[in-house]
Amino acid sequence: MTVNITDIDTLIVGAGQAGVAMSEHLSNQNVPHILLEKSRIAEAWRTSRWDSLVANGPAWHDRFPSMEFPNAEPDAFIPKEKVADYFNAYVEKFNLPVRTSVEVFSVTKNTNASGFTVETSKGTFNTQRLVSATGAFQVPIIPAIAPKDPELYQIHSAKYRNPRQLPDGSILVIGAGSSGVQIADELQRAGKDVYLSVGPHDRPPRSYRGRDFVWWLGVLGLWDAAANEPGKEHVTIAVSGAHGGQTIDFRELSKQGLKLIGRTESFENGIVSFRNDLANSIRNGDDNYLSLLKRADEYIANNGLDLPEEPEAHQLLADPECMSNPTLELDLKKAGITSIIWATGYTTDYSWLKVDAFDENNQPKHHRGVSSEAGVYFLGLPWLSRRGSTFIWGVWHDAKYIADQIVIQRQYQQYRNDA
Ligand SMILES: Cc1cc2nc3c(=O)[nH]c(=O)nc-3n(C[C@H](O)[C@H](O)[C@H](O)COP(=O)(O)OP(=O)(O)OC[C@H]3O[C@@H](n4cnc5c(N)ncnc54)[C@H](O)[C@@H]3O)c2cc1C
């Protein structure tokens, strides 16, 4: 039996924004490559996000440098389907070699030969290099504390679509990063009774003195920061482009009727317990918010910019009752809670990538995406090189760096081979 093997210099796995950016940079450097995607281009934006989601950053920022969003105001927050359409259009515009509906099953290092053997749903590839662009938000995490109560409707935020999907009754949303807080807000605006379990978070102002926070993070060098401040490694960021873009303000959300509680600790016999840390989390979030205003003011002064003053941005609402008299326990039945939405983040699955590029916790071993297994690269991971690494604009710059590293290795490999 003859096996048909496709030889290629570089294979990219995953056609989300990371894979698309990678393909653009490899094309620019004339590196022969193919991008394999198990479903469609930017599938996560189409089917793993809720219906009303818009990009967290405005159109002028949350895009690749080589193409603007068509027919969009620069300051608009683009709906998720249009974000996916953008990446489709991008692939067409730059004629990128994407093959959709091809799942990669396994990648193994060749023995006594350079490169890797890649088994897929559409045959075998032999590649010199492989870029894993399968995303950081791949496998939804529901913590082990989740109650095993068949009467409760429980989903991860990745499966939340809209308020109509939920049964009647109150809702507990666990996790108040960008997903949890937006979903809780949407449900509350739809007339639902909503509890939101809040942990440590950063909450930048949506805009300050006429500039969006994405601009402030840019000029202050914070998107490019190589690591979070010590102690803040696991702090989530609460931002939203919904309703034209508004600052996430937990005091305001409480005033609107959202029932805020601390971090969820356990479920036992129908009782859910919360840590007594809500006030602390909200105050730390406020400190983060105010510190950005301060740094922005300093930047304006140091650079002699003429931007309008915004003193009201420094005024915080009074502490709501939930801060001074926190709820530490809830009887789910008595509170009428019929559904729980776990907005508790994601993990990765690299079971298909059988190479020496992982540590004892199965986390990629890499420096700026160049892994410990020569020829294997990672893209799109949190803090791959900087704070912006998982975001649309940031991954484009990381991909450029990795393309350079690939070109450098190709040059070494070709040394004297061309003579
Ligand atoms: C709710 C939410 C909102 C977000 N909003 C924003 C935002 O507004 N702005 C922003 O900049 N970022 C945002 N992000 C972060 C990030 O931009 C997105 O998660 C984005 O989808 C990540 O792109 P990616 O290419 O790294 O991964 P993905 O988009 O997840 O793409 C990975 C691709 O790999 C494919 N794949 C996986 N395994 C295989 C395999 N074995 N074989 C073949 N293909 C495979 C998948 O099908 C998928 O298409 C958001 C994230 C979440 C979770």
The ligand as an SDF file (V2000), in Angstrom:
LIG
                    3D

 53 58  0  0  0  0  0  0  0  0999 V2000
  -15.2500   35.6030   25.2990 C   0  0  0  0  0  0  0  0  0  0  0  0
  -13.9690   36.0940   24.6740 C   0  0  0  0  0  0  0  0  0  0  0  0
  -13.9250   37.3700   24.1130 C   0  0  0  0  0  0  0  0  0  0  0  0
  -12.7440   37.8510   23.5400 C   0  0  0  0  0  0  0  0  0  0  0  0
  -12.7450   39.1180   23.0080 N   0  0  0  0  0  0  0  0  0  0  0  0
  -11.6050   39.5940   22.4730 C   0  0  0  0  0  0  0  0  0  0  0  0
  -11.5610   40.9150   21.9100 C   0  0  0  0  0  0  0  0  0  0  0  0
  -12.5470   41.6140   21.9130 O   0  0  0  0  0  0  0  0  0  0  0  0
  -10.3990   41.3690   21.3730 N   0  0  0  0  0  0  0  0  0  0  0  0
   -9.2860   40.5880   21.3440 C   0  0  0  0  0  0  0  0  0  0  0  0
   -8.2550   41.0480   20.8310 O   0  0  0  0  0  0  0  0  0  0  0  0
   -9.2960   39.3470   21.8750 N   0  0  0  0  0  0  0  0  0  0  0  0
  -10.4100   38.8260   22.4360 C   0  0  0  0  0  0  0  0  0  0  0  0
  -10.4150   37.5670   22.9720 N   0  0  0  0  0  0  0  0  0  0  0  0
   -9.1730   36.7970   23.0330 C   0  0  0  0  0  0  0  0  0  0  0  0
   -8.7720   36.1640   21.6930 C   0  0  0  0  0  0  0  0  0  0  0  0
   -8.6500   37.1970   20.7590 O   0  0  0  0  0  0  0  0  0  0  0  0
   -9.7600   35.1410   21.1420 C   0  0  0  0  0  0  0  0  0  0  0  0
   -9.9460   34.1130   22.0750 O   0  0  0  0  0  0  0  0  0  0  0  0
   -9.2680   34.5070   19.8300 C   0  0  0  0  0  0  0  0  0  0  0  0
  -10.2540   33.6400   19.3320 O   0  0  0  0  0  0  0  0  0  0  0  0
   -7.9490   33.7560   20.0110 C   0  0  0  0  0  0  0  0  0  0  0  0
   -7.4430   33.4690   18.7210 O   0  0  0  0  0  0  0  0  0  0  0  0
   -6.4600   32.2600   18.4530 P   0  0  0  0  0  0  0  0  0  0  0  0
   -6.1860   32.2330   16.9990 O   0  0  0  0  0  0  0  0  0  0  0  0
   -5.3030   32.3060   19.3700 O   0  0  0  0  0  0  0  0  0  0  0  0
   -7.3060   30.9600   18.8820 O   0  0  0  0  0  0  0  0  0  0  0  0
   -8.7070   30.4530   18.3240 P   0  0  0  0  0  0  0  0  0  0  0  0
   -9.5340   31.5560   17.7730 O   0  0  0  0  0  0  0  0  0  0  0  0
   -9.2880   29.6080   19.4130 O   0  0  0  0  0  0  0  0  0  0  0  0
   -8.2730   29.5550   17.0810 O   0  0  0  0  0  0  0  0  0  0  0  0
   -7.6790   28.2970   17.2170 C   0  0  0  0  0  0  0  0  0  0  0  0
   -8.1610   27.4320   16.0600 C   0  0  0  0  0  0  0  0  0  0  0  0
   -7.4740   26.1860   16.1200 O   0  0  0  0  0  0  0  0  0  0  0  0
   -8.3350   25.1750   15.6370 C   0  0  0  0  0  0  0  0  0  0  0  0
   -7.8300   23.8910   16.1070 N   0  0  0  0  0  0  0  0  0  0  0  0
   -7.6830   23.4930   17.4050 C   0  0  0  0  0  0  0  0  0  0  0  0
   -7.1710   22.2340   17.4530 N   0  0  0  0  0  0  0  0  0  0  0  0
   -6.9650   21.8540   16.1650 C   0  0  0  0  0  0  0  0  0  0  0  0
   -6.4570   20.6620   15.5650 C   0  0  0  0  0  0  0  0  0  0  0  0
   -6.0320   19.6320   16.3100 N   0  0  0  0  0  0  0  0  0  0  0  0
   -6.4040   20.5950   14.2080 N   0  0  0  0  0  0  0  0  0  0  0  0
   -6.7940   21.6590   13.4570 C   0  0  0  0  0  0  0  0  0  0  0  0
   -7.3000   22.8000   13.9730 N   0  0  0  0  0  0  0  0  0  0  0  0
   -7.3870   22.8940   15.3090 C   0  0  0  0  0  0  0  0  0  0  0  0
   -9.6870   25.5860   16.2130 C   0  0  0  0  0  0  0  0  0  0  0  0
  -10.7520   25.0270   15.4820 O   0  0  0  0  0  0  0  0  0  0  0  0
   -9.6410   27.1090   16.1210 C   0  0  0  0  0  0  0  0  0  0  0  0
  -10.2620   27.6180   14.9640 O   0  0  0  0  0  0  0  0  0  0  0  0
  -11.5880   37.0440   23.5270 C   0  0  0  0  0  0  0  0  0  0  0  0
  -11.6260   35.7640   24.1050 C   0  0  0  0  0  0  0  0  0  0  0  0
  -12.8060   35.2850   24.6700 C   0  0  0  0  0  0  0  0  0  0  0  0
  -12.8170   33.8930   25.2790 C   0  0  0  0  0  0  0  0  0  0  0  0
  1  2  1  0
  2  3  1  0
  2 52  2  0
  3  4  2  0
  4  5  1  0
  4 50  1  0
  5  6  2  0
  6  7  1  0
  6 13  1  0
  7  8  2  0
  7  9  1  0
  9 10  1  0
 10 11  2  0
 10 12  1  0
 12 13  2  0
 13 14  1  0
 14 15  1  0
 14 50  1  0
 15 16  1  0
 16 17  1  0
 16 18  1  0
 18 19  1  0
 18 20  1  0
 20 21  1  0
 20 22  1  0
 22 23  1  0
 23 24  1  0
 24 25  2  0
 24 26  1  0
 24 27  1  0
 27 28  1  0
 28 29  2  0
 28 30  1  0
 28 31  1  0
 31 32  1  0
 32 33  1  0
 33 34  1  0
 33 48  1  0
 34 35  1  0
 35 36  1  0
 35 46  1  0
 36 37  1  0
 36 45  1  0
 37 38  2  0
 38 39  1  0
 39 40  1  0
 39 45  2  0
 40 41  1  0
 40 42  2  0
 42 43  1  0
 43 44  2  0
 44 45  1  0
 46 47  1  0
 46 48  1  0
 48 49  1  0
 50 51  2  0
 51 52  1  0
 52 53  1  0
M  END
$$$$
